[in-house]
Amino acid sequence: MKRFSCGDVVPNCKARFDAATEADLLAQVANHARNDHGMTSLPDSLVQEVKRHIIDYDGSNG
């Protein structure tokens, strides 16, 4: 599993995402960026920053 916490990139955002693959996780994050942060496009620099904060997650530690 992969996990990303939006607050690692956007201060004070509490959203957290889990997915089986990085691609699935990035799709969730892109949807969140559009719907909750009003972003109409995601610059490559932001995608790279998100990727730097993705962690492996075993599903058992909340």
C-alpha positions, 0 to 999 in steps of 0.5 A: 500500500501507498499513503500520502498526507496532503498536509505534507505539501499543503499546510493545514490540509488534513486529507490522507490517501491510501492506495495499492499503487502509486498511480491509483494514489496520484489519481486520488490526489489529483481529484482532491487537488481539483475538488478541494484546492481548486487546482485546474492543473497540476504542475509537474513540480507539484506532482514530484513533490507529492511523489517525494512524500508518498510512503509505503504503508502496511495497512495496520498502523492507522 
